[in-house]
Amino acid sequence: MTTQISVVSGFLGAGKTSFLKKIIPNLEGKVALIENEFGEVGVDGDLLPSGFPVKEIYAGCICCSVVRDFEKAIKELMLHYHPQHILIEPSGVGSLSDIIKVCRGIGQKEDLDLQIKHLITIVDIAAFEDYSANFGGFYSDQIANAQIIFLSYFNQMDDQEIEKIIVQISTINPTAFIFKEDWYAHDGEELVEVLNTANGLAIDAKERINVMPAAKVFDSLSIAKPRVFSEGELEKVLAALSGKENGCILRAKGILELDTQYSILFNFTPHHCQWEYLEEDKEAKVVVIGTDLNKEAIADWFGK
Ligand SMILES: Nc1nc2c(ncn2[C@@H]2O[C@H](COP(=O)(O)OP(=O)(O)OP(=O)(O)O)[C@@H](O)[C@H]2O)c(=O)[nH]1
């Protein structure tokens, strides 16, 4: 049996995990997932449905600094679990062109029966102008190498703005299928149907556009045991994340315990910030990614 590899890429906070949570229960056959976090702790793994193997790879990108761990994870899953699908969520600053090359390379090197099925990129359209101007290489690489592109925060933009961004995305990648609807409002079964209609699109790893390794541009810090927050303190710390005095925070996410004893999940990017109660208690932890971070000051916001 050939194992089908699907990669769900996208810049920091674009909606990769949300997309996976929708499609995974609707895939036929055995599924395994490889989760890659640029930071030293993983939050996404705790939020995914259970019942299938998840390999979490931290502290770097599977396309470069932790490529060996990535190869080992694919090999172990294929040899010991024999999944029909391996889904891969690269870190938000990973290079899709390099991931395609690594997947092909491991198939040949280890003589594994694998095939790339879907290369998906999720684009937060509310952040498109900002990220293409400031992180063009990383951003364009993910768009240029996708077969299928889904647009996040679709319902927050007007039709004209959406059309303008679609034109720009098509300039970067003229052959990708762009799903011009609010995928976030669709259920998983419908999204899997969309993926199936896009079967057979060309896979063509372009040369990596950005030459800088992510570790030279982006910084991260992880807080393993953050303090307990009141709701007011939580609102304050989330507001502080968008300030620029301690560097540029591009992504922060975490699980925190409130003084009401409930666990919450927060998600921050410079364009969106929200928090929600979790149905069950989870281990509190925080990860922050950005550029020129004053790690001590940021750790103090969350520390004891
Ligand atoms: N309203 C709305 N929220 C979205 C959309 N896409 C993502 N989100 C929210 O954005 C936040 C981040 O989404 P994730 O799925 O964690 O993003 P990610 O790409 O996995 O994030 P990283 O792995 O940290 O880079 C979550 O709170 C999502 O619910 C969208 O299209 N509409």
The ligand as an SDF file (V2000), in Angstrom:
LIG
                    3D

 32 34  0  0  0  0  0  0  0  0999 V2000
  -12.6890   33.4210   12.3990 N   0  0  0  0  0  0  0  0  0  0  0  0
  -11.6780   32.7180   11.8910 C   0  0  0  0  0  0  0  0  0  0  0  0
  -10.7350   32.2530   12.7230 N   0  0  0  0  0  0  0  0  0  0  0  0
   -9.7320   31.5330   12.1880 C   0  0  0  0  0  0  0  0  0  0  0  0
   -9.6410   31.2840   10.7920 C   0  0  0  0  0  0  0  0  0  0  0  0
   -8.5260   30.5520   10.5770 N   0  0  0  0  0  0  0  0  0  0  0  0
   -7.9480   30.3660   11.7910 C   0  0  0  0  0  0  0  0  0  0  0  0
   -8.6810   30.9540   12.7580 N   0  0  0  0  0  0  0  0  0  0  0  0
   -8.3560   31.0190   14.2100 C   0  0  0  0  0  0  0  0  0  0  0  0
   -6.9930   31.4480   14.2850 O   0  0  0  0  0  0  0  0  0  0  0  0
   -6.3480   30.8820   15.4250 C   0  0  0  0  0  0  0  0  0  0  0  0
   -5.0690   30.1970   14.9970 C   0  0  0  0  0  0  0  0  0  0  0  0
   -5.4160   29.0660   14.2020 O   0  0  0  0  0  0  0  0  0  0  0  0
   -4.5110   27.7530   14.1600 P   0  0  0  0  0  0  0  0  0  0  0  0
   -5.3110   26.7390   13.4250 O   0  0  0  0  0  0  0  0  0  0  0  0
   -3.9910   27.4190   15.4890 O   0  0  0  0  0  0  0  0  0  0  0  0
   -3.3200   28.3010   13.2510 O   0  0  0  0  0  0  0  0  0  0  0  0
   -1.9440   27.5420   12.8850 P   0  0  0  0  0  0  0  0  0  0  0  0
   -1.6220   27.9100   11.4930 O   0  0  0  0  0  0  0  0  0  0  0  0
   -2.0700   26.0910   13.1960 O   0  0  0  0  0  0  0  0  0  0  0  0
   -0.9450   28.2240   13.8950 O   0  0  0  0  0  0  0  0  0  0  0  0
    0.6440   27.8810   14.1300 P   0  0  0  0  0  0  0  0  0  0  0  0
    0.7890   26.3870   14.0100 O   0  0  0  0  0  0  0  0  0  0  0  0
    0.9260   28.3510   15.5050 O   0  0  0  0  0  0  0  0  0  0  0  0
    1.4100   28.6170   13.1010 O   0  0  0  0  0  0  0  0  0  0  0  0
   -7.3840   29.9360   16.0560 C   0  0  0  0  0  0  0  0  0  0  0  0
   -8.0110   30.6330   17.1180 O   0  0  0  0  0  0  0  0  0  0  0  0
   -8.3800   29.6790   14.9200 C   0  0  0  0  0  0  0  0  0  0  0  0
   -9.6640   29.3630   15.3950 O   0  0  0  0  0  0  0  0  0  0  0  0
  -10.6780   31.8010    9.9330 C   0  0  0  0  0  0  0  0  0  0  0  0
  -10.6820   31.6300    8.6950 O   0  0  0  0  0  0  0  0  0  0  0  0
  -11.6590   32.5070   10.5460 N   0  0  0  0  0  0  0  0  0  0  0  0
  1  2  1  0
  2  3  2  0
  2 32  1  0
  3  4  1  0
  4  5  2  0
  4  8  1  0
  5  6  1  0
  5 30  1  0
  6  7  2  0
  7  8  1  0
  8  9  1  0
  9 10  1  0
  9 28  1  0
 10 11  1  0
 11 12  1  0
 11 26  1  0
 12 13  1  0
 13 14  1  0
 14 15  2  0
 14 16  1  0
 14 17  1  0
 17 18  1  0
 18 19  2  0
 18 20  1  0
 18 21  1  0
 21 22  1  0
 22 23  2  0
 22 24  1  0
 22 25  1  0
 26 27  1  0
 26 28  1  0
 28 29  1  0
 30 31  2  0
 30 32  1  0
M  END
$$$$
